[in-house]
Each structure stands twice: as structure tokens, then as C-alpha cells.
Amino acid sequence: MRTIMIAAAASAMLLASGAAHASDNDVRENIKKYCKADVERLCSNVSLGGGRILKCLKSKPNELSVGCAKALKAMKDQRG
């Protein structure tokens, strides 16, 4: 159940970002794929909603896995 909630949170944080490019689905899938373990490890105590998971991940850049850091950078680059 927690895994489903984490995947939903990853999708929600991308929707909240306001990105509207053709590659949104790719970015969204990469966040789900590469940040799932980071969310569980670093942000498991964070409540879902309001961009709190994204804020949590961004607050711990030195602790993120390489894949998650790259996925978050791709989201940032896409937003401009």
C-alpha cells in the first residue's frame, strides 16, 4: 500500500510542477522508477500532498541516488 502511495505522490509532484511538455510521461515514469527507493528511505515520514515529498527530496540533494538526482534535474530542466 505504501508503494502505491509513493508512486501516486511521485505523479502528483510532477503534476503540481506545471510542466506541460510532450515528454511529461517520460519524466513522470523516471521519477517513479528512480526516486521510489529514495522516497522510502529519505521521506517515509512525510505526509503526501502539497508537494511535500518533492520538497523533502530536494532538501537532501547529497543523499539522493544518482538516478533520482538525474530524474529531478530533468524535471527542473523541463520546467525551465
RODOKE-714863 format. One record per atom (N, C-alpha, C, O, CB): residue in three letters; x, y, z negated. Coordinates in pm, whole numbers, plus 50000, padded with zeros to 5 digits. Each point is the difference from the previous one (the first is absolute). Glycine has a CB too. Example, Ala and Ser with C-alpha at 12.3 -4.5 7.8 and 13.67 -1.06 7.14 Angstrom:
2
Ala513194943149220
Ala499115011950000
Ala500905012050000
Ala501044999849934
Ala497074988549941
Ser501545022250197
Ser500825011949994
Ser499235010949927
Ser500515011149983
Ser500674982650232
END
This chain:
80
Met500824988250000
Met499185011850000
Met500875012550000
Met499735009650072
Met498464977849807
Arg502855012550041
Arg500905011649993
Arg500655002450136
Arg500215011550039
Arg500234983949716
Thr499894993850319
Thr500625001350131
Thr499065007150097
Thr500445008650077
Thr500894970549881
Ile497405017450039
Ile499035006550087
Ile499895014749965
Ile499925008550089
Ile498814970049933
Met501285024649850
Met499905013949957
Met501235007850044
Met499895011750038
Met498724981249765
Ile502565000950193
Ile501235006850041
Ile499965002650150
Ile500385010950045
Ile500904978049768
Ala498265001450265
Ala499885001950145
Ala499015011250029
Ala500235008250089
Ala500334967549952
Ala498345024749886
Ala499015010550019
Ala500595013549962
Ala499745010150067
Ala498404973649887
Ala502665016649941
Ala500625012649959
Ala500985004950106
Ala500085012050027
Ala499674981349732
Ala500994997550300
Ala500945003850105
Ala499265006050118
Ala500445010050057
Ala501144971949870
Ser497315012150110
Ser499215005450110
Ser499425013549963
Ser500005009350081
Ser499454967449994
Ala500065024449803
Ala499405012549955
Ala501015011449998
Ala499675011350036
Ala498704975649828
Met502855010150094
Met500985010849994
Met500365004850139
Met500345011750018
Met500564978949770
Leu499025000850311
Leu500255004550136
Leu498835008250053
Leu500215010050068
Leu501224969949970
Leu497375015949931
Leu498845007650043
Leu500015013849936
Leu499645009950064
Leu499064968949964
Ala501705021949848
Ala500055012849929
Ala501075009150057
Ala499955012249981
Ala499244976349814
Ser501785005850275
Ser501085008150055
Ser499555008950115
Ser500665009850033
Ser500914972449898
Gly497305014350131
Gly499495008050110
Gly500694997450132
Gly499765007450096
Gly499685009549738
Ala501384972950175
Ala500674996850126
Ala498974995450102
Ala499114992149968
Ala503015001649908
Ala498005011250248
Ala499024996650102
Ala500674996550132
Ala499555004450106
Ala498805010749781
His502704977350109
His500744996350119
His499664985950042
His499444992249923
His502405023350012
Ala498494981350189
Ala499684986850055
Ala500674988749922
Ala499484988949999
Ala500275021850224
Ser501374991949714
Ser500734989549930
Ser499614999049852
Ser500734993849921
Ser501155009550240
Asp497005002749800
Asp499544999149861
Asp499914985649953
Asp500414996849888
Asp498335024450143
Asn500724970250053
Asn499844986149960
Asn501344993449973
Asn500144992249905
Asn497775006650230
Asp503085004349948
Asp501344994449979
Asp500595004849868
Asp500554992249923
Asp499795006950324
Val499535013849727
Val500525005749876
Val499284993849881
Val500634996149902
Val499935025550215
Arg498124977549891
Arg499184994349893
Arg500414985549972
Arg500164996149885
Arg497945019150180
Glu502084977150041
Glu500404986049984
Glu501404998949939
Glu500254991249917
Glu498305002650279
Asn502355014949844
Asn501364999849945
Asn499995003649851
Asn500734994049922
Asn500195012050304
Ile498265003649736
Ile499895003649857
Ile499514987849922
Ile500574996549897
Ile498965027850161
Lys499404969549992
Lys499464988149931
Lys501074989249988
Lys500194994049894
Lys497515011350193
Lys502984992350025
Lys500974989150005
Lys501235002749913
Lys500414991549921
Lys498805003550310
Tyr501375016749784
Tyr501285002749937
Tyr499925006249860
Tyr500984999749926
Tyr499895003050301
Cys497985002849737
Cys499905006549868
Cys499214991949898
Cys499945003849883
Cys500225017750235
Lys499254967649924
Lys499184992049909
Lys500774996249873
Lys499525002249889
Lys499214989050308
Ala502445003249819
Ala500804995749884
Ala500445012049917
Ala500064999249877
Ala500734980750252
Asp499525031349937
Asp500415012049928
Asp498875005349914
Asp500215004149886
Asp501395001450298
Val497184994549872
Val498855004649923
Val499804991149879
Val499775004949889
Val499155004150319
Glu501174977949812
Glu499844990649888
Glu501095001849895
Glu499734999349880
Glu499184984550276
Arg502325018649890
Arg501145001049909
Arg500095013549931
Arg500295000849881
Arg500904983050264
Leu498565026849930
Leu500255013549949
Leu498765007649954
Leu500095009049917
Leu501844991350233
Cys496924996049904
Cys498805008249977
Cys498804991749954
Cys498865004350018
Cys501985011450154
Ser499404972849771
Ser498904991149962
Ser499105006149893
Ser498844996049986
Ser502614984750071
Asn499055028749869
Asn499205006449894
Asn499275012550047
Asn499325006649921
Asn502304984549915
Val498505012250293
Val499385012050055
Val498604996850048
Val499794990050068
Val502475019149999
Ser496784999449899
Ser498624998350044
Ser499895003250149
Ser500695008850051
Ser498474997049718
Leu499964987050298
Leu499775002250142
Leu499215012850023
Leu499215004149915
Leu500864971250125
Gly500155030850074
Gly499235011750039
Gly500765013049980
Gly500905001049917
Gly497064986450026
Gly501645022450134
Gly500585013449985
Gly501455001150041
Gly500675009749964
Gly497754993549854
Gly502094987250258
Gly501395000550045
Gly501014996749891
Gly501195002550017
Gly498095014450146
Arg500254977549725
Arg500904997449887
Arg501064989450033
Arg501145001049953
Arg497005005149893
Ile501504983750233
Ile500974989750036
Ile501115006150086
Ile501184997549976
Ile497024984650013
Leu501415025750109
Leu500995006650086
Leu500895009249918
Leu501225000150019
Leu497194998650173
Lys501005008949719
Lys500785009049914
Lys500984992149914
Lys501155004049982
Lys496935012250014
Cys501464972449953
Cys500874991449919
Cys501194995250082
Cys501155000949956
Cys496874991849908
Leu501715002250257
Leu501094995150084
Leu500995011350033
Leu501214998149993
Leu497244984550104
Lys501015028949938
Lys500875011350035
Lys500835004949882
Lys501065006050019
Lys497275000550154
Ser501184991149706
Ser500725004649881
Ser501184991049963
Ser500785003149910
Ser497095006850010
Lys502254978950151
Lys501064990349969
Lys500804996350124
Lys500164988150030
Lys498435002949783
Pro501925018950259
Pro500674996950129
Pro501224991049986
Pro500294992250091
Pro498905029649989
Asn501514979049810
Asn501204991949982
Asn499704985549964
Asn500904991549999
Asn500275029049931
Glu497574976750038
Glu499614986549962
Glu499234992650109
Glu499714988149986
Glu500245019749780
Leu499734999350342
Leu499224993950109
Leu500854990350079
Leu501215001750015
Leu497385018849998
Ser500754969250039
Ser500684990950091
Ser500295007750129
Ser499355010150028
Ser499504969249871
Val502105015950178
Val500365006750125
Val498805000550093
Val499735010350062
Val502654982049914
Gly496894996650035
Gly498844999550089
Gly498925009949962
Gly499445006850086
Gly501064969549953
Cys499215024849833
Cys498985009349953
Cys500465014350022
Cys499215008450044
Cys500024974949785
Ala502015019650142
Ala500525013550021
Ala499895004050147
Ala499645011350032
Ala501944985649775
Lys498734993850283
Lys499895002850143
Lys498545002050041
Lys499705008850081
Lys502384977949960
Ala497025005349904
Ala498575001350033
Ala499475013549952
Ala499235006550071
Ala500494968549915
Leu500675029149895
Leu499575013049948
Leu500605011450082
Leu499335010150024
Leu500464979949745
Lys501445008550275
Lys500635010250085
Lys499265001050133
Lys499785011050051
Lys502454984749839
Ala497384993050165
Ala499255000050127
Ala498675007349983
Ala499575007350089
Ala501534971049978
Met498265019749819
Met498745007049972
Met500265015049991
Met499245008050055
Met499854971849823
Lys501985024050052
Lys500335014249986
Lys500335006150135
Lys499545011050031
Lys501334984749738
Asp499914997250312
Asp500375005050133
Asp498765001650088
Asp499915009550078
Asp502334979349901
Gln496835002150007
Gln498785000550080
Gln499135012049961
Gln499355006150084
Gln500734968949939
Arg499915028149849
Arg499205011349952
Arg500585013350043
Arg499305010050013
Arg500004976349793
Gly502025013650216
Gly500665012250044
Gly500475009149895
Gly500575010550030
Gly498104987850159
END
